[in-house]
Amino acid sequence: IGKIDYLSAVPFAKREEYNAIASAKHLNSIPLALAVFSPDSFKVLFYNAAFEDIVQSSGVLTDVYSQDLLGKPQPHSRLSPNIRNLMDSVKVNGEGRMYATVHEQYFEIKARLMTQMDDQYCVLIGVTNLSQQTQAEKTEYLDESARQIYALFDRITLVNRRLDTIRPLYIDTSEDLLSTRHGIKTLLEEYSKKYIFPEDRARYVRIFNPDQAFKRLASSGSISFSELFRTSVRHGQHAWKEYTLLKLDEDNYFMLVRDVHGIAKDLIASHAASFAESGPYAPAQLWSNLTRSQLLRIFWKDRNRRFLGASQAFLDFYGFSSVNEILGKTDEDLGWHVHPDLFMNDEYKVIHEGVTFQNVHGNCISHGENIEILASKTPLYDLNGEITGLLGYFLDKESLGLNKPSEKSSRRELLTGLLNFRGISEEAYAFQDEYHLRGTDFVRIHISINDFHTIIKQHGFDFGDKILKAFGRALKQTFGQKAAIGRYAGRKFTILQQVENKDAAHAMIVRVKEIGESIREIDGNPITLYLSVGFALYSECLDLEKQTLIAEELLQADSGHKAPQPH
């Protein structure tokens, strides 16, 4: 009829399209039906096997298909409004087209007028399942479109309100399965705990609660809304991501997630003042009071493990007069760990993997002694959820009463509170272990107050005790943050400290003698202390007993100085 070859299996195809179809199988696979429409009824005259198959398998066009009704007039009431509109289009324009969605499949329905007699219209109807479209050009187009969409979003999820299901269509992580799961509220909770920054979780669950989210769309008259949340990306890090809920129809919604970290980060930086809080109980003020108190030994560091600050309790524990003495330095710079690797490795994991450590056992030097501590550390996050450093605190076991009283008394001598012979020997083994493990050398310094017995004879034992206390206190103030310090016999003191080379050891000797000269009075009595000093590096002998003997021999050789003289 005219240019329509209605006997062909592809009557809607143009000549050039017809020639492009190479497969006879394809020619016979187009679902077709022929129907006559009257003002108050319609009648299906014919449909092929392909039409029957697609209707039975998908459920599309069931209103015009029935084996029992073939060739029998039916009332228009059997037709859906969409089909009636399609027929009206055919009557006016000679052809029409519509689309239908059935069970998540998309169909194109074409209709073309074949012939007309009075108010009778003979119409050819064809159906194409677009979801199974196999033409190369269309497939390539869809693939390219998908690639462009995936480039925009990190995650695309289909939410079905009626079925209470969530189906991921595209995700950029490997741990989720692309399968439909039931229970939207439960799945939101699971997702928030797994991916959303802790401070944002309650807001995320509240905003995307199905009842609240769908109600928000209905009241606004919009088909979508978006919110920003800090979202886990890798190794404990977080980035700002935009979550958009997009309405498709009454039941189906898209949840689209895309990375907007750079934009959000700049926006927050430009409005940083709006995040500031004031008042006596604001977090900033409470934090200021906490760091000034003696409650906790708190410290915080940057991503390179350099100190950014510490509480007053922390500074007092190590004997620092100002926080400026530690700013910009690492634990290794400060030298208070004989074995630095334990805490160093923990801090790398905190900063680079987002791991939190609680009550890790270790040792640090404080006031001339290796103290057992329990250290806790956690990542320090900025407003964007990025790890910028670490926050930590520690407790010493002795203050918690975890060390037995006998352990404390057996390591220290009572007069000065310094380590005794046993305590110094135990510390020496720790320094030796670190040398053999990593090659870190250490010096042993022996110090003697010259002719101390003469002073005792002239001024009594009490005055002598005051000299020993004053000198021990001066040694702790000078070396106590890095060195183990003890009194191993009467007027003799010992220092153990890790050093890089012999020049560093010589510098310590000079400083020791300066301490003696700086003590000008004891208990109101003017006095000058003269000292004998000997030292030995462990690397020179590789034996603790030999190191002790060398230091003692050099001490004796240096004993030609004047005795301390009261004035």
Phi and psi in degrees as a GROMACS rama.xvg file:
@    title "Ramachandran Plot"
@    xaxis  label "Phi"
@    yaxis  label "Psi"
@TYPE xy
60.6002  -126.367  GLY-2
-94.788  7.44024  LYS-3
-97.9514  120.903  ILE-4
-94.1838  83.5756  ASP-5
-73.3957  -11.13  TYR-6
-82.4079  -12.9499  LEU-7
-76.7274  155.838  SER-8
-74.475  -12.3732  ALA-9
-127.021  63.2559  VAL-10
-67.3782  -18.8799  PRO-11
-85.9169  -11.3389  PHE-12
-76.7402  141.322  ALA-13
-75.7913  166.409  LYS-14
-58.4675  -43.2627  ARG-15
-67.9451  -32.5567  GLU-16
-71.0206  -38.2127  GLU-17
-60.9072  -43.5662  TYR-18
-65.7792  -26.0164  ASN-19
-77.7857  -14.8547  ALA-20
-84.8969  117.333  ILE-21
-98.9436  -20.4266  ALA-22
-99.6682  125.558  SER-23
-65.2581  -32.7277  ALA-24
-60.9664  -39.6295  LYS-25
-66.5575  -37.22  HIS-26
-61.5319  -30.7219  LEU-27
-95.8983  6.74268  ASN-28
-108.189  2.58377  SER-29
-79.3192  122.012  ILE-30
-70.0673  120.677  PRO-31
-133.523  148.587  LEU-32
-144.474  148.873  ALA-33
-119.52  128.53  LEU-34
-139.379  155.171  ALA-35
-116.287  129.917  VAL-36
-113.615  128.903  PHE-37
-113.269  171.356  SER-38
-56.9794  -32.115  PRO-39
-125.125  5.12189  ASP-40
-156.329  170.619  SER-41
-142.731  159.324  PHE-42
-145.602  127.125  LYS-43
-85.86  120.696  VAL-44
-90.7026  -34.0467  LEU-45
-161.981  147.761  PHE-46
-148.864  147.135  TYR-47
-89.385  176.342  ASN-48
-63.1832  -35.549  ALA-49
-64.8204  -39.0401  ALA-50
-64.0537  -43.5349  PHE-51
-62.718  -42.3131  GLU-52
-62.9417  -46.1672  ASP-53
-69.3898  -34.4034  ILE-54
-69.2076  -43.5558  VAL-55
-67.9618  -36.8072  GLN-56
-81.3633  -30.1627  SER-57
-110.042  -27.7577  SER-58
89.9321  3.21312  GLY-59
-76.7606  144.032  VAL-60
58.4161  33.169  LEU-61
-67.5199  -17.0478  THR-62
-76.2151  -15.5567  ASP-63
-111.557  2.49537  VAL-64
-116.253  126.341  TYR-65
-169.549  126.111  SER-66
-63.0426  -36.4719  GLN-67
-72.3132  -27.3744  ASP-68
-94.987  0.93133  LEU-69
-58.7571  122.697  LEU-70
83.2876  -0.165044  GLY-71
-107.978  133.007  LYS-72
-61.8371  141.472  PRO-73
-130.849  149.391  GLN-74
-70.7338  152.65  PRO-75
-60.9832  -21.3793  HIS-76
-61.9762  -19.7845  SER-77
-73.4113  -17.1518  ARG-78
-87.9221  144.226  LEU-79
-73.4521  157.21  SER-80
-55.7033  -35.0681  PRO-81
-65.9449  -40.3162  ASN-82
-68.1344  -39.764  ILE-83
-62.2997  -40.398  ARG-84
-64.2763  -37.6726  ASN-85
-63.5091  -43.3612  LEU-86
-65.9432  -35.3115  MET-87
-63.2054  -38.3821  ASP-88
-64.8797  -38.4108  SER-89
-64.7946  -42.1084  VAL-90
-62.2522  -35.972  LYS-91
-85.5491  -44.7719  VAL-92
-107.372  -8.00299  ASN-93
86.8548  -11.2189  GLY-94
-160.542  166.099  GLU-95
-159.959  167.864  GLY-96
-151.182  142.857  ARG-97
-147.462  164.3  MET-98
-124.532  148.306  TYR-99
-139.413  148.249  ALA-100
-118.108  122.073  THR-101
-135.895  119.67  VAL-102
52.9373  48.187  HIS-103
64.1313  18.2058  GLU-104
-114.631  146.885  GLN-105
-112.671  131.048  TYR-106
-124.432  142.907  PHE-107
-107.984  126.637  GLU-108
-116.915  119.22  ILE-109
-109.776  146.471  LYS-110
-137.583  138.482  ALA-111
-138.232  137.285  ARG-112
-71.3485  126.566  LEU-113
-93.4556  -46.6873  MET-114
-160.639  163.927  THR-115
-141.544  139.126  GLN-116
-138.697  111.321  MET-117
56.1137  -119.554  ASP-118
-102.349  21.4309  ASP-119
-103.553  128.267  GLN-120
-119.986  121.883  TYR-121
-95.1148  120.684  CYS-122
-124.741  134.422  VAL-123
-96.9462  130.436  LEU-124
-117.873  130.426  ILE-125
-125.363  147.785  GLY-126
-126.249  134.321  VAL-127
-126.326  127.813  THR-128
-84.4296  101.884  ASN-129
-67.9644  -25.9016  LEU-130
-67.3786  -22.0767  SER-131
-111.144  19.047  GLN-132
-61.5108  126.495  GLN-133
-115.381  6.13074  THR-134
-66.3597  135.66  GLN-135
-58.8055  -41.0267  ALA-136
-65.7005  -43.0118  GLU-137
-68.819  -38.0814  LYS-138
-61.9564  -44.7022  THR-139
-62.7047  -40.464  GLU-140
-63.127  -44.1822  TYR-141
-64.7959  -40.1276  LEU-142
-61.3002  -43.7913  ASP-143
-65.1092  -40.486  GLU-144
-62.3247  -42.7068  SER-145
-62.9804  -41.1302  ALA-146
-61.883  -40.1509  ARG-147
-66.2059  -39.4466  GLN-148
-66.2577  -44.8279  ILE-149
-65.8593  -28.1834  TYR-150
-69.0528  -25.5109  ALA-151
-84.5522  -33.3671  LEU-152
-121.157  146.779  PHE-153
-85.1904  -26.0461  ASP-154
-151.691  132.768  ARG-155
-127.517  120.408  ILE-156
-127.571  137.896  THR-157
-98.7312  121.052  LEU-158
-108.042  123.344  VAL-159
-108.29  109.547  ASN-160
-66.0305  -43.3334  ARG-161
-66.2995  -43.2131  ARG-162
-85.3747  -8.20069  LEU-163
58.1982  48.4876  ASP-164
-127.818  156.376  THR-165
-127.948  129.392  ILE-166
-128.103  110.3  ARG-167
-66.5513  126.42  PRO-168
-97.1106  -31.5716  LEU-169
-153.33  132.589  TYR-170
-141.168  155.582  ILE-171
-104.255  14.1258  ASP-172
-120.347  155.523  THR-173
-96.3324  -10.4217  SER-174
-83.5129  -14.3764  GLU-175
-94.0049  145.957  ASP-176
-96.424  138.708  LEU-177
-80.001  70.7718  LEU-178
-139.581  153.416  SER-179
-72.3256  133.603  THR-180
-127.777  146.711  ARG-181
-99.4422  151.355  HIS-182
94.3276  79.7476  GLY-183
-61.9057  -46.1376  ILE-184
-62.3269  -44.7268  LYS-185
-63.4642  -41.8704  THR-186
-66.8189  -34.2991  LEU-187
-63.1331  -43.5872  LEU-188
-60.4879  -45.0161  GLU-189
-62.4945  -43.8596  GLU-190
-64.0312  -42.7018  TYR-191
-63.5164  -40.5463  SER-192
-67.9804  -30.4642  LYS-193
-85.2333  -35.2112  LYS-194
-121.702  -29.564  TYR-195
-85.0874  140.093  ILE-196
-56.746  136.664  PHE-197
-48.4821  -42.9755  PRO-198
-69.8624  -16.3416  GLU-199
-99.7173  -8.31363  ASP-200
-62.3693  -47.1597  ARG-201
-61.5576  -41.0828  ALA-202
-65.9238  -41.0705  ARG-203
-60.1647  -49.4733  TYR-204
-65.2913  -37.7238  VAL-205
-67.5308  -44.9787  ARG-206
-69.7447  -40.3393  ILE-207
-98.8714  11.8517  PHE-208
-54.5454  128.459  ASN-209
-51.8024  -44.6717  PRO-210
-62.1665  -45.0423  ASP-211
-69.5386  -42.1678  GLN-212
-66.03  -46.405  ALA-213
-68.2851  -35.245  PHE-214
-65.885  -38.4192  LYS-215
-62.8449  -42.9212  ARG-216
-64.4442  -42.3491  LEU-217
-65.1432  -42.2756  ALA-218
-72.6301  -28.9449  SER-219
-84.3376  -19.6373  SER-220
74.881  7.94858  GLY-221
-96.4571  164.361  SER-222
-100.391  -0.585916  ILE-223
-158.849  161.107  SER-224
-151.736  157.926  PHE-225
-132.572  149.22  SER-226
-141.921  153.894  GLU-227
-104.602  137.109  LEU-228
-141.115  143.54  PHE-229
-76.2369  125.891  ARG-230
-127.231  139.264  THR-231
-61.8178  135.249  SER-232
-119.491  -47.3834  VAL-233
-171.7  148.116  ARG-234
46.5471  43.1268  HIS-235
80.4401  -3.49164  GLY-236
-82.2673  157.179  GLN-237
-131.908  153.676  HIS-238
-138.786  150.913  ALA-239
-71.3634  129.091  TRP-240
-131.217  145.646  LYS-241
-95.4546  126.544  GLU-242
-107.962  119.76  TYR-243
-117.742  126.856  THR-244
-99.8967  118.189  LEU-245
-117.794  122.625  LEU-246
-81.5163  127.968  LYS-247
-96.9308  -48.8674  LEU-248
-153.15  -167.237  ASP-249
-62.9035  -27.1434  GLU-250
-104.892  -33.2673  ASP-251
-107.522  138.16  ASN-252
-138.053  145.808  TYR-253
-96.1452  136.14  PHE-254
-107.132  114.377  MET-255
-111.056  132.025  LEU-256
-123.915  126.483  VAL-257
-137.346  153.466  ARG-258
-79.6455  123.187  ASP-259
-129.41  28.348  VAL-260
-59.2697  -45.4666  HIS-261
-61.4289  -43.852  GLY-262
-66.9644  -48.2315  ILE-263
-64.6742  -38.5646  ALA-264
-62.3145  -44.0665  LYS-265
-65.5569  -38.6875  ASP-266
-64.3811  -43.4767  LEU-267
-65.6279  -39.6733  ILE-268
-62.352  -38.0924  ALA-269
-74.1781  -17.4677  SER-270
-119.856  31.4829  HIS-271
-59.3495  -32.7928  ALA-272
-62.206  -28.9339  ALA-273
-70.0432  -16.2439  SER-274
-87.5154  -11.526  PHE-275
-70.9657  145.771  ALA-276
-124.992  155.639  GLU-277
-134.42  172.992  SER-278
110.664  157.019  GLY-279
-65.4997  -22.3196  PRO-280
-113.441  14.641  TYR-281
-69.2108  151.399  ALA-282
-51.0628  -41.3922  PRO-283
-62.7484  -40.3753  ALA-284
-71.7864  -40.2042  GLN-285
-62.5706  -40.9479  LEU-286
-62.6147  -40.5965  TRP-287
-61.7478  -42.485  SER-288
-67.205  -37.7582  ASN-289
-64.9099  -44.4734  LEU-290
-70.0749  -22.8922  THR-291
-83.4578  -16.9044  ARG-292
-82.9188  177.728  SER-293
-102.712  17.4622  GLN-294
-74.2001  -47.9508  LEU-295
-134.274  142.503  LEU-296
-90.1179  81.5594  ARG-297
-95.9134  147.488  ILE-298
-148.787  158.191  PHE-299
-143.059  147.28  TRP-300
-133.646  162.42  LYS-301
-87.0178  -174.475  ASP-302
-67.8831  -14.9333  ARG-303
-99.1288  14.8572  ASN-304
67.3446  21.9082  ARG-305
-92.6585  138.687  ARG-306
-64.5329  131.953  PHE-307
-105.748  -19.295  LEU-308
175.617  170.757  GLY-309
-162.286  157.223  ALA-310
-77.956  164.968  SER-311
-63.8605  -35.8341  GLN-312
-61.6669  -38.0707  ALA-313
-63.2392  -48.0845  PHE-314
-62.6327  -40.8865  LEU-315
-66.0682  -35.8021  ASP-316
-61.2706  -39.2983  PHE-317
-92.3541  -6.90087  TYR-318
84.376  26.5591  GLY-319
-89.992  139.132  PHE-320
-87.4372  -20.1363  SER-321
-148.86  149.177  SER-322
-66.1124  -21.1257  VAL-323
-62.3849  -19.9332  ASN-324
-72.2549  -16.5672  GLU-325
-117.348  -14.1762  ILE-326
-58.995  133.392  LEU-327
78.4838  4.60427  GLY-328
-110.938  153.956  LYS-329
-97.9343  172.228  THR-330
-57.7709  -37.5392  ASP-331
-67.6713  -36.6754  GLU-332
-62.2667  -38.7484  ASP-333
-81.1182  -21.2819  LEU-334
68.9876  28.0316  GLY-335
-97.1248  4.88406  TRP-336
-114.974  118.358  HIS-337
-64.954  -39.6305  VAL-338
-113.925  91.6624  HIS-339
-80.3129  -16.2242  PRO-340
-64.7303  -36.6381  ASP-341
-57.2368  -56.9296  LEU-342
-70.2788  -32.5264  PHE-343
-62.6701  -46.8264  MET-344
-65.2039  -39.169  ASN-345
-60.4351  -43.6546  ASP-346
-67.1851  -35.2837  GLU-347
-62.3206  -40.7763  TYR-348
-68.4561  -37.2822  LYS-349
-61.3104  -46.3862  VAL-350
-76.826  -39.7552  ILE-351
-100.763  -14.9432  HIS-352
-124.273  -4.21404  GLU-353
72.7839  21.8905  GLY-354
-81.6225  145.826  VAL-355
-111.255  133.971  THR-356
-115.056  140.005  PHE-357
-127.52  129.565  GLN-358
52.5286  52.4701  ASN-359
-81.2818  126.881  VAL-360
-72.3456  138.964  HIS-361
-169.22  -174.619  GLY-362
-132.303  147.727  ASN-363
-146.278  153.176  CYS-364
-87.9796  128.658  ILE-365
-145.414  127.111  SER-366
52.4777  43.2473  HIS-367
80.9575  18.4254  GLY-368
-147.739  146.173  GLU-369
-80.0868  112.023  ASN-370
-102.338  139.184  ILE-371
-80.8548  128.41  GLU-372
-130.236  164.151  ILE-373
-120.161  113.263  LEU-374
-108.249  138.602  ALA-375
-125.657  137.527  SER-376
-144.604  146.764  LYS-377
-146.015  155.811  THR-378
-63.4378  147.938  PRO-379
-105.931  116.917  LEU-380
-103.399  148.433  TYR-381
-93.778  -174.022  ASP-382
-63.9911  -20.3074  LEU-383
-92.421  1.75055  ASN-384
81.3861  11.1691  GLY-385
-90.1044  142.844  GLU-386
-75.8644  120.604  ILE-387
-110.512  -4.37619  THR-388
167.06  -149.619  GLY-389
-141.171  155.785  LEU-390
-122.85  134.685  LEU-391
-149.057  168.971  GLY-392
-153.247  164.881  TYR-393
-145.568  159.081  PHE-394
-125.749  142.347  LEU-395
-95.1045  140.389  ASP-396
-61.6703  -31.9198  LYS-397
-65.6392  -42.1348  GLU-398
-67.4334  -23.288  SER-399
-86.5583  -3.62302  LEU-400
75.6084  19.6606  GLY-401
-83.3128  -19.22  LEU-402
-90.5622  139.816  ASN-403
-69.1166  141.683  LYS-404
-53.7416  -34.4274  PRO-405
-65.5109  -31.3381  SER-406
-66.7646  -40.6586  GLU-407
-66.2148  -48.4253  LYS-408
-69.6549  -28.9378  SER-409
-76.8193  -14.713  SER-410
-102.092  -16.7351  ARG-411
-122.584  148.657  ARG-412
-95.5429  147.552  GLU-413
-72.529  -33.6328  LEU-414
-66.5823  -53.6012  LEU-415
-99.264  -15.8388  THR-416
78.9206  3.66615  GLY-417
-80.7677  170.162  LEU-418
-63.7769  144.247  LEU-419
-92.3341  -169.093  ASN-420
-58.9161  -43.7627  PHE-421
-64.4593  -43.7413  ARG-422
-61.7125  -42.7251  GLY-423
-64.1776  -39.3892  ILE-424
-64.272  -42.4454  SER-425
-63.5646  -41.8039  GLU-426
-64.8472  -37.2089  GLU-427
-60.5834  -38.6438  ALA-428
-64.6841  -37.1352  TYR-429
-64.2997  -44.1219  ALA-430
-63.2585  -39.4121  PHE-431
-63.8196  -42.7077  GLN-432
-59.5821  -41.8834  ASP-433
-67.7725  -33.4279  GLU-434
-64.4048  -47.3382  TYR-435
-72.4293  -22.4614  HIS-436
-81.4411  -44.9763  LEU-437
-131.975  3.11188  ARG-438
78.434  19.207  GLY-439
-81.3371  112.877  THR-440
-75.6254  159.806  ASP-441
-146.828  155.63  PHE-442
-109.543  145.796  VAL-443
-114.351  120.392  ARG-444
-113.407  129.397  ILE-445
-107.592  135.601  HIS-446
-130.3  136.258  ILE-447
-132.599  138.474  SER-448
-85.6859  118.481  ILE-449
-63.6009  138.36  ASN-450
46.2669  43.4376  ASP-451
-63.0938  -33.9895  PHE-452
-65.8661  -29.6456  HIS-453
-64.7652  -41.8087  THR-454
-62.9481  -40.6598  ILE-455
-62.5978  -41.6191  ILE-456
-63.6339  -36.8879  LYS-457
-80.6951  -35.7625  GLN-458
-125.314  0.826746  HIS-459
94.3039  163.364  GLY-460
-67.7487  -35.8022  PHE-461
-60.1349  -42.2657  ASP-462
-65.2698  -38.7905  PHE-463
-62.3451  -41.6307  GLY-464
-61.4191  -37.7718  ASP-465
-66.2729  -34.7939  LYS-466
-64.7391  -45.4197  ILE-467
-62.6166  -41.8173  LEU-468
-64.7865  -43.8224  LYS-469
-65.5622  -41.7403  ALA-470
-69.368  -42.1128  PHE-471
-60.8164  -40.2825  GLY-472
-64.0526  -40.0715  ARG-473
-65.8323  -38.1741  ALA-474
-63.7813  -42.4813  LEU-475
-64.1823  -40.2279  LYS-476
-65.0728  -32.8157  GLN-477
-87.0957  -44.4891  THR-478
-114.545  -4.12542  PHE-479
-65.4195  -15.7487  GLY-480
-83.5245  -17.2682  GLN-481
-125.772  -19.2918  LYS-482
-118.098  153.356  ALA-483
-89.888  129.57  ALA-484
-126.31  135.59  ILE-485
-147.786  167.112  GLY-486
-118.179  113.669  ARG-487
-100.645  -9.37574  TYR-488
-171.851  125.794  ALA-489
39.56  -105.035  GLY-490
-94.72  7.45256  ARG-491
-103.748  135.564  LYS-492
-122.514  157.858  PHE-493
-133.767  143.075  THR-494
-127.602  133.579  ILE-495
-119.664  125.929  LEU-496
-152.477  140.951  GLN-497
-71.6198  136.741  GLN-498
-137.068  157.776  VAL-499
-82.293  -33.6252  GLU-500
-161.274  -178.323  ASN-501
-69.7283  -29.563  LYS-502
-62.0172  -39.5677  ASP-503
-64.7533  -36.876  ALA-504
-65.599  -42.0301  ALA-505
-61.3675  -38.7525  HIS-506
-62.9923  -35.8666  ALA-507
-66.4415  -38.4925  MET-508
-62.1021  -44.1601  ILE-509
-59.4718  -42.3377  VAL-510
-66.9194  -35.942  ARG-511
-61.6858  -46.324  VAL-512
-68.0781  -31.9677  LYS-513
-64.5418  -35.0244  GLU-514
-61.7836  -45.1575  ILE-515
-58.9438  -43.0197  GLY-516
-71.2374  -24.021  GLU-517
-78.1102  -18.2186  SER-518
-80.5644  108.046  ILE-519
-104.858  -16.1175  ARG-520
-156.869  148.895  GLU-521
-127.456  119.996  ILE-522
53.8494  38.2292  ASP-523
85.8091  -3.7017  GLY-524
-101.319  123.551  ASN-525
-62.5583  139.851  PRO-526
-159.396  154.733  ILE-527
-126.364  127.811  THR-528
-99.2462  133.387  LEU-529
-115.313  137.689  TYR-530
-121.958  149.249  LEU-531
-106.793  137.533  SER-532
-135.453  137.729  VAL-533
-137.165  150.831  GLY-534
-148.774  162.202  PHE-535
-152.09  138.871  ALA-536
-86.4924  142.109  LEU-537
-64.058  -34.5185  TYR-538
-64.3654  -17.7802  SER-539
-81.9586  -17.3587  GLU-540
-135.981  -23.8828  CYS-541
55.9412  34.1239  LEU-542
-155.028  127.155  ASP-543
-64.5315  -40.016  LEU-544
-66.3293  -42.0417  GLU-545
-66.1217  -38.5693  LYS-546
-61.0138  -41.4978  GLN-547
-63.7117  -42.8542  THR-548
-65.4574  -41.6678  LEU-549
-63.0528  -45.0425  ILE-550
-62.3157  -39.4809  ALA-551
-69.2564  -39.159  GLU-552
-64.3079  -42.945  GLU-553
-67.5475  -31.593  LEU-554
-63.0754  -45.1423  LEU-555
-63.785  -37.1833  GLN-556
-68.7892  -21.4051  ALA-557
-98.3449  13.831  ASP-558
-87.4492  15.2668  SER-559
-87.511  21.0271  GLY-560
-89.4712  165.663  HIS-561
-68.2238  153.196  LYS-562
-75.1487  157.857  ALA-563
-60.9647  131.917  PRO-564
-117.845  114.564  GLN-565
-68.7246  148.207  PRO-566
